[in-house]
Amino acid sequence: MDMEPFRQDFPTIRKKVGIYLDSACQTLRPDQVIRAMDEYYEDYPACGGRSVHAMATKVSLAIDDTRSELASFFGTSDPECYVFTKNTTEGINTAAFGLGLKKGDVVVTTDAEHNSNHV
């Protein structure tokens, strides 16, 4: 598979900055994601699931649609099983705290993990 067309979607890669390996800090964003983020900030300035005004309802519907698209893409039957977090650190912490670990429980990890994974 020719990866060059995919590489061209990333502004940072187009600038020939070299190799970027710190995705734990910031992930390079393709043009499509940048446009979607711009659209969100311009067209969805509200919190979904918290209010009933028009903009909040639009956000809630977009979230529901996205969950349904994910379920279809991954072949799962329950769109509600998808949870969105603002980043990997928040996702890992949410999952870790949801395990109900108690004092004395042991979690095995490596020193190669991003330091935010050590909760």
C-alpha positions as CSV (number, residue, x, y, z in Angstrom):
1,M,0.0,0.0,0.0
2,D,1.3,3.4,-1.0
3,M,1.3,5.5,2.2
4,E,2.3,8.8,0.5
5,P,-1.4,9.9,-0.1
6,F,-2.1,9.4,3.6
7,R,1.1,11.3,4.5
8,Q,-0.1,14.3,2.4
9,D,-3.1,14.7,4.7
10,F,-0.8,15.8,7.6
11,P,0.3,19.4,7.5
12,T,3.3,18.7,9.8
13,I,4.5,15.9,7.5
14,R,4.1,18.1,4.4
15,K,6.5,20.6,6.1
16,K,9.2,17.9,6.2
17,V,9.9,18.3,10.0
18,G,11.4,14.8,10.2
19,I,10.2,11.9,12.3
20,Y,7.7,12.6,15.1
21,L,7.5,10.0,17.8
22,D,5.9,11.8,20.7
23,S,2.2,10.9,20.0
24,A,1.7,10.4,23.7
25,C,2.0,14.2,24.1
26,Q,0.4,15.4,20.9
27,T,-0.8,13.4,17.9
28,L,-0.3,14.8,14.5
29,R,-3.7,15.7,13.0
30,P,-4.6,15.2,9.4
31,D,-6.4,18.0,7.5
32,Q,-9.7,16.2,7.9
33,V,-9.5,16.3,11.7
34,I,-8.4,19.9,11.7
35,R,-11.5,20.8,9.5
36,A,-13.7,18.7,11.8
37,M,-12.3,20.5,14.9
38,D,-12.8,23.9,13.2
39,E,-16.4,22.9,12.4
40,Y,-17.0,21.8,16.0
41,Y,-15.8,25.1,17.4
42,E,-17.7,27.2,14.8
43,D,-21.0,25.2,14.6
44,Y,-21.3,23.3,17.9
45,P,-20.5,25.8,20.7
46,A,-22.4,23.8,23.4
47,C,-22.3,20.8,25.6
48,G,-24.2,17.7,24.5
49,G,-26.4,15.9,27.0
50,R,-26.7,18.8,29.4
51,S,-29.2,21.3,27.9
52,V,-32.2,21.3,25.6
53,H,-31.5,24.4,23.6
54,A,-31.0,24.1,19.9
55,M,-27.1,24.1,19.9
56,A,-26.9,21.6,22.7
57,T,-29.4,19.3,20.9
58,K,-27.3,19.5,17.7
59,V,-24.3,18.4,19.7
60,S,-26.2,15.5,21.3
61,L,-27.5,14.3,18.0
62,A,-24.0,14.5,16.5
63,I,-22.6,12.4,19.4
64,D,-25.4,9.9,19.0
65,D,-24.8,9.7,15.2
66,T,-21.1,9.2,15.8
67,R,-21.7,6.4,18.2
68,S,-24.0,4.7,15.7
69,E,-21.4,5.1,12.9
70,L,-18.7,3.6,15.2
71,A,-21.0,0.6,16.0
72,S,-21.6,0.0,12.3
73,F,-17.9,0.4,11.5
74,F,-16.8,-2.0,14.2
75,G,-19.7,-4.4,13.9
76,T,-21.0,-4.0,17.4
77,S,-24.7,-4.0,18.4
78,D,-24.7,-1.3,21.1
79,P,-23.7,2.2,20.1
80,E,-23.8,3.3,23.8
81,C,-20.7,1.2,24.5
82,Y,-18.5,3.9,23.0
83,V,-17.2,6.5,25.5
84,F,-15.5,9.7,24.4
85,T,-12.7,11.2,26.5
86,K,-10.7,14.3,25.8
87,N,-7.4,12.4,25.5
88,T,-5.7,9.0,26.2
89,T,-4.6,10.1,29.7
90,E,-8.2,10.8,30.7
91,G,-9.4,7.6,29.1
92,I,-6.8,5.5,30.9
93,N,-7.5,7.2,34.3
94,T,-11.2,6.7,33.9
95,A,-10.7,3.0,33.1
96,A,-8.2,2.6,35.9
97,F,-10.4,4.3,38.6
98,G,-13.4,2.3,37.3
99,L,-11.6,-1.0,38.2
100,G,-12.1,-0.4,41.9
101,L,-8.6,-1.1,42.9
102,K,-7.8,-1.2,46.6
103,K,-4.7,-0.6,48.6
104,G,-2.4,-3.6,48.2
105,D,-3.6,-4.4,44.6
106,V,-0.8,-4.7,42.1
107,V,-0.8,-3.1,38.6
108,V,2.0,-4.2,36.3
109,T,3.4,-1.7,33.8
110,T,6.8,-0.8,32.4
111,D,9.1,2.2,32.6
112,A,8.5,2.7,28.9
113,E,4.9,3.9,29.5
114,H,4.0,7.5,29.3
115,N,4.2,8.9,32.9
116,S,0.5,9.8,32.9
117,N,-0.3,6.1,32.8
118,H,1.1,5.7,36.3
119,V,-2.0,6.6,38.3
